[in-house]
Amino acid sequence: MEKEIKNTPWREKIYIEYMGCPQRALDARRLENYFIENGAMISKTPKNADHILFISCAFRNTDENFAVKRIGELKKYKARLVLGGCLKAINKERLNEIFYGPTVETSALDQVDQLFPHFQKKIEEISDANRLYPRDKLQLLKLYASSIKKLDFNFLKPISEFIKKKNPKRYWHVRAAWGCTKEHCTYCSVWKAVGELKSKPLDECVKEFREGLKQGYINILITADNLGAYGTDINLALPDLLEKLTEIKGDYSIQLENVHPFFIIKHLERLLPSFRSNKIRAVLCPIQSGSDRILALMNRRYKTEQIKRSLVKIKEASPGIELYTQIILGFPSETQAEFEETLACVQEIDFDFAHICGYHRRPNQDNKNLINQEIPCDTIKQRINETIKFFKKNKIGFFVYPE
């Protein structure tokens, strides 16, 4: 049963907490603006709030476990708890064991209007956010405690430098799209939560970009759940967006997040002029594996040599560009030799930074036929440790997602 709200609508106090990716942080900020525009107050603590909005994450087992635990903690407060984020779509069965309250799903933010029917403004009237909602530092530390322990003293400086560069206060975010394509990766469960690809109109992206420059931001981060696929649903493509942005005059730099290698390869020749502008400072391109056989099992739709050649051309077009990536270790049936191919690929491309993920089975994956070929947890941990040593030796920045 939902808790009775005693305050009048214009005095309602909302506490917002989120976990997960930058896209969910933008959702949290937009929802904050929604509440403020409707006369509510944003509370700094759940203790005195009338409503608690918790935006969850279930990207990995660790994230899901943390979210479940945090829901239990937040349920103890007097406020009405509203659950947002991806947990419900990814693992509804587990959520139903602990929570029966109202939810706002990632792919349907308009559900929030049903929970606040007395509000005058609807969520569709609230512009998309351009700044990330701040994380609860204590909860962040709890979640990533095991990852921090993997960093020795000599490696803390490059990590701190990376974090400093990624400080959300320095960035103006332009979310170019929501959701993903139907050709999603077999290991992914997030696709069900974020929904189908929905690209933002090109003129809106340009307008938001210019607004960031007007407000004095010089670091502009272009993001999406699948940025590489931008425009495929509206008869456009990523090069169309980058051409429009890089032709804008001014002293600024662009960072691209979540650019699938498939789309870099597909649009390479059209992308190169934008990279030659030297306005694109960094690209996060998750290669996931350096083995063609594993890439095929993942449904990544490209071969290792293709992305190697493409990223080399990009570095030639834009010397000094920073390349970030993500790799998954221990994908079902991965051999030691294929694991070593991944390390070699990261080194050959000369990535500046890599996010390391050990494979874990998740709900809604399309690789259920590989369950009997899953790699033992001890082997995955061993490969993570080998990767850490390899990256330290070769001075490649890294972050290990919690196991």
C-alpha positions in Angstrom: 0.0 0.0 0.0 1.3 3.4 -0.9 2.1 5.8 2.0 -0.3 8.7 2.5 1.2 12.1 1.5 0.2 14.8 4.0 1.9 17.8 2.4 0.1 19.9 -0.2 1.4 19.4 -3.7 3.5 22.6 -3.8 5.2 21.6 -0.6 6.0 18.0 -1.5 9.6 17.1 -0.9 11.4 14.7 -3.3 14.7 12.8 -2.7 16.4 11.5 -5.8 19.2 9.0 -5.9 20.5 7.2 -8.9 23.1 4.6 -9.8 24.3 3.5 -13.2 25.4 5.0 -16.5 25.5 8.7 -17.5 22.3 8.2 -19.5 20.4 7.4 -16.2 22.1 10.4 -14.6 20.6 12.6 -17.3 17.2 10.9 -16.6 17.6 11.8 -13.0 18.4 15.4 -13.8 15.4 15.7 -16.1 13.1 14.3 -13.5 14.5 16.7 -10.9 13.6 19.6 -13.3 10.2 18.0 -13.7 9.6 18.1 -9.9 10.9 21.6 -9.6 8.8 22.9 -12.5 5.8 21.5 -10.7 6.5 23.3 -7.4 8.1 20.4 -5.5 11.2 20.8 -3.3 14.3 18.6 -3.8 15.4 17.1 -0.5 19.1 16.4 0.2 18.2 13.4 2.4 15.6 10.7 2.3 14.8 11.2 5.9 12.4 14.1 5.6 11.2 13.4 2.0 7.6 12.7 1.0 8.7 10.7 -2.0 12.0 8.8 -2.7 12.9 8.3 -6.4 15.6 5.6 -6.7 16.9 5.1 -10.2 18.3 1.6 -10.2 20.9 -0.2 -12.3 21.1 -3.9 -13.2 23.9 -3.8 -15.8 25.9 -6.5 -13.9 25.2 -8.9 -11.1 27.0 -6.5 -8.7 24.9 -3.6 -9.7 21.7 -5.6 -9.4 22.7 -6.9 -5.9 23.6 -3.4 -4.8 20.3 -2.0 -6.1 18.3 -4.7 -4.3 20.1 -4.0 -1.1 19.6 -0.2 -1.5 15.8 -0.7 -2.1 15.6 -2.5 1.2 17.4 0.4 2.9 15.2 3.1 1.3 12.0 1.2 2.1 12.6 1.8 5.8 11.9 5.6 5.4 8.4 7.0 5.8 8.4 8.4 2.3 6.7 6.7 -0.7 9.4 4.9 -2.6 9.2 5.1 -6.4 11.6 2.9 -8.4 13.1 4.0 -11.7 15.9 2.7 -13.8 16.6 -0.6 -15.5 16.1 -3.2 -12.7 12.4 -3.9 -13.4 12.9 -4.6 -17.1 16.0 -6.7 -16.7 15.0 -8.8 -13.7 11.3 -8.4 -12.9 11.1 -11.7 -11.1 13.7 -10.7 -8.5 12.3 -7.2 -8.0 8.8 -8.7 -7.4 10.3 -10.6 -4.4 11.2 -7.4 -2.6 9.2 -4.5 -4.0 5.5 -3.9 -4.9 5.5 -0.2 -5.2 5.2 2.2 -8.1 7.8 2.2 -10.9 9.0 4.4 -13.7 10.8 2.4 -16.4 13.8 3.7 -18.3 12.1 3.4 -21.7 8.8 5.1 -20.4 9.6 8.1 -18.3 6.1 9.4 -19.0 4.9 6.8 -16.4 5.9 9.4 -13.8 2.9 11.5 -14.8 0.5 8.8 -13.5 2.2 8.9 -10.1 1.8 12.7 -9.8 -1.6 13.3 -11.5 -1.9 16.7 -9.7 1.1 18.1 -11.4 0.4 20.8 -14.1 3.4 20.1 -16.3 3.9 16.7 -17.9 7.4 15.1 -18.3 7.1 15.5 -22.1 7.1 19.3 -21.6 10.5 19.1 -19.7 13.5 19.4 -22.0 16.2 16.8 -21.9 18.9 17.4 -19.4 22.4 18.4 -20.3 24.1 18.0 -16.9 24.5 14.8 -14.9 22.7 14.4 -11.6 25.2 14.0 -8.8 25.9 10.6 -7.4 25.6 9.8 -3.7 29.4 9.6 -2.8 28.9 7.2 0.1 26.9 4.8 -2.1 29.4 5.2 -4.9 32.3 4.3 -2.6 30.4 1.2 -1.3 29.7 0.0 -4.8 33.3 0.4 -6.2 35.2 -0.4 -3.0 36.5 -3.7 -4.5 37.6 -1.9 -7.7 39.6 0.7 -5.8 41.5 -2.0 -3.9 42.9 -3.2 -7.2 44.8 0.0 -7.7 48.3 0.2 -6.2 49.9 3.5 -5.2 51.8 4.0 -8.4 48.7 3.7 -10.5 46.5 6.0 -8.5 47.8 9.1 -10.2 46.7 8.1 -13.8 43.4 6.9 -12.5 42.9 10.2 -10.6 43.8 12.1 -13.8 41.2 10.2 -15.8 38.5 10.8 -13.1 39.5 14.5 -13.1 39.0 14.6 -16.9 35.6 12.9 -16.5 34.4 15.3 -13.8 30.7 15.9 -14.8 30.9 19.5 -13.7 33.3 20.1 -16.6 31.0 18.7 -19.2 27.9 19.7 -21.1 26.1 16.6 -22.2 24.1 16.3 -25.4 22.1 13.0 -25.5 21.7 12.3 -29.2 19.5 9.2 -28.9 17.8 6.7 -26.5 17.6 3.0 -26.8 19.4 0.5 -29.0 19.0 -1.3 -32.4 17.3 -4.6 -32.9 20.7 -6.1 -33.7 21.8 -6.0 -30.0 24.7 -8.0 -28.6 24.0 -11.5 -27.3 25.5 -10.8 -23.9 23.5 -7.6 -23.3 20.4 -7.5 -21.1 20.1 -3.7 -21.0 18.5 -3.6 -24.4 15.2 -4.7 -22.9 15.3 -1.8 -20.4 16.3 1.1 -22.8 13.9 0.1 -25.6 14.2 0.6 -29.3 16.5 3.3 -30.8 15.0 6.8 -30.9 17.2 9.4 -32.3 16.9 13.1 -31.3 16.2 15.4 -34.3 19.5 16.8 -35.7 18.4 20.5 -35.1 17.7 19.8 -31.5 21.1 18.3 -31.0 22.7 21.3 -32.6 20.6 23.7 -30.5 21.6 22.0 -27.2 25.2 22.0 -28.3 25.1 25.7 -29.0 23.4 26.3 -25.6 26.3 24.6 -23.9 28.8 26.9 -25.6 26.6 29.9 -24.8 26.8 28.9 -21.1 30.6 28.8 -21.2 31.2 25.0 -21.5 34.2 24.0 -23.6 33.9 20.3 -23.0 30.9 18.8 -24.8 30.1 15.1 -24.4 27.9 13.5 -27.0 26.3 10.4 -25.6 23.5 7.8 -26.1 22.8 4.3 -25.2 24.2 3.4 -28.6 25.7 6.6 -30.1 27.1 4.9 -33.2 23.6 4.0 -34.3 22.4 7.6 -34.2 20.1 8.5 -37.1 19.4 5.0 -38.4 15.7 5.4 -37.5 15.3 8.9 -39.0 17.2 8.5 -42.3 20.4 10.0 -40.9 23.8 8.7 -39.6 26.4 9.6 -37.0 28.5 11.5 -39.6 25.6 13.8 -40.3 25.5 14.8 -36.6 29.3 15.3 -36.3 29.5 17.3 -39.5 27.0 19.8 -38.1 28.7 20.0 -34.7 32.3 20.3 -35.9 31.5 23.1 -38.3 30.3 25.3 -35.4 33.0 27.9 -34.7 34.5 28.2 -31.2 37.1 27.0 -28.8 35.7 23.6 -27.6 36.4 19.9 -27.6 34.0 17.0 -28.2 34.0 13.6 -26.5 32.0 10.7 -28.0 30.6 8.0 -25.8 29.5 4.5 -26.6 30.4 4.4 -30.3 30.0 0.8 -31.4 32.9 -0.3 -33.7 30.4 -1.5 -36.3 29.3 2.0 -37.0 32.9 3.4 -37.0 33.8 0.8 -39.7 30.6 1.4 -41.6 30.9 5.2 -41.8 34.7 5.6 -41.6 35.2 7.6 -44.7 32.4 10.0 -43.9 33.7 10.3 -40.3 37.3 11.2 -41.1 36.7 14.9 -42.1 35.1 15.5 -38.6 38.1 13.9 -36.9 40.4 16.0 -39.1 38.8 19.1 -37.6 40.7 18.3 -34.3 37.6 19.2 -32.4 36.9 15.6 -31.3 39.2 15.0 -28.4 38.2 11.5 -27.2 36.1 8.5 -28.3 34.9 5.6 -26.2 34.8 2.7 -28.6 34.1 -0.7 -26.8 35.8 -3.4 -28.7 34.8 -6.1 -26.1 37.2 -8.8 -27.6 40.1 -9.2 -29.9 39.0 -12.6 -31.1 36.9 -12.8 -34.3 35.3 -16.0 -33.1 34.2 -14.4 -29.8 33.0 -11.3 -31.6 30.8 -13.4 -33.8 29.3 -15.2 -30.8 28.7 -11.7 -29.3 26.9 -10.6 -32.5 29.3 -7.6 -32.8 29.1 -7.7 -36.6 32.8 -6.8 -37.3 36.2 -8.4 -37.3 39.2 -7.3 -35.3 41.3 -6.2 -38.2 38.5 -3.9 -39.4 38.4 -1.9 -36.2 42.2 -1.9 -36.0 42.5 -0.3 -39.4 39.6 2.1 -38.8 41.0 3.4 -35.4 44.5 3.7 -36.9 43.0 5.9 -39.7 41.2 8.0 -37.1 44.4 8.5 -35.1 46.2 9.5 -38.3 43.4 12.0 -39.0 43.5 13.4 -35.5 46.9 13.0 -33.8 46.6 13.2 -30.1 43.0 12.0 -29.9 42.3 9.8 -26.8 40.8 6.4 -27.3 38.9 4.6 -24.6 37.5 1.1 -24.8 35.8 -1.7 -22.8 36.6 -5.4 -22.8 34.7 -8.4 -21.6 36.9 -11.2 -20.2 35.8 -14.8 -19.9 32.9 -14.8 -22.5 31.6 -18.4 -22.7 34.0 -20.7 -24.5 36.8 -18.1 -24.6 40.2 -19.8 -24.7 43.4 -18.5 -23.1 44.7 -17.7 -26.6 41.6 -15.7 -27.4 41.9 -13.8 -24.2 45.5 -13.0 -25.1 44.3 -11.8 -28.5 42.2 -9.2 -26.7 45.1 -7.9 -24.7 47.2 -7.7 -27.9 44.4 -5.9 -29.7 44.2 -3.2 -26.9 47.9 -2.7 -27.1 48.1 -2.6 -30.9 45.4 0.0 -31.2 47.1 1.9 -28.4 44.1 2.7 -26.3 44.6 5.2 -23.6 42.1 3.7 -21.1 40.1 0.5 -20.8 37.1 -0.6 -18.7 37.6 -4.2 -17.7 34.5 -6.4 -17.3 34.5 -10.1 -16.2 31.6 -11.9 -17.9 28.6 -12.7 -15.8 25.4 -14.3 -17.1 22.4 -11.9 -17.0 18.7 -12.2 -17.7 17.4 -11.7 -21.2 20.6 -12.6 -22.9 20.6 -14.2 -26.3 23.6 -16.6 -25.6 21.7 -19.2 -23.5 23.0 -21.9 -25.9 26.5 -21.2 -24.4 25.6 -21.8 -20.8 27.3 -25.1 -20.7 30.5 -23.4 -22.1 30.8 -20.7 -19.4 34.2 -20.0 -18.0 34.8 -20.8 -14.3 34.8 -17.7 -12.0 38.3 -18.5 -10.8 39.6 -18.5 -14.4 37.8 -15.1 -15.1 39.4 -13.7 -11.9 42.8 -14.9 -13.1 42.4 -13.3 -16.5 41.3 -10.0 -14.8 44.5 -10.1 -12.7 46.6 -10.9 -15.8 45.0 -8.0 -17.6 45.8 -5.6 -14.7 49.4 -6.7 -14.8 49.6 -6.3 -18.6 48.0 -2.9 -18.5 50.3 -1.6 -15.7 53.3 -2.9 -17.6 52.2 -1.2 -20.8 51.0 2.0 -19.1 47.4 1.6 -20.2 44.9 3.2 -17.9 42.1 0.9 -16.6 39.2 0.5 -14.3 37.8 -2.9 -13.2 34.1 -3.2 -12.8 33.2 -4.8 -9.5 32.9 -8.6 -9.6 
